[in-house]
Amino acid sequence: MSEKTLDELVSEATAECVRDYEAAHRAVALTAEQEIADRDAQTVFEMKDGALVARNDARDPGDALSPLTVARWLQQLAKTDSYLFLSTESGKAH
């Protein structure tokens, strides 16, 4: 079995967090998932010791003592780039 590339790991982690985030009443537009992984996730996260972690020791903006997680990063992205996310109520972009 070959090791996965950073791109594959970031994409998988993003997809997993997106599924979790959808459960919290927001859905990512289908085309946005890849855009998020390609455009942003790889600049924010890296693989370290087999785990996906924030680059440059980035911290959670709501809790400076905690490292930034993919889930928290997606929450922030929904605020700054809301066009990437769809409302589950209307099916239209915010």
Buried (B, 14 or more C-beta within 10 A) or exposed (E): EEEEEBEEBBBEBBBEBBEEBBEEEBBBEEEBBEBBBBEBBBEBBBBEEEEBBBEEEBBBEEEEEEEBBBBBBBBBBBEEBEEBBBEEEEEEEE
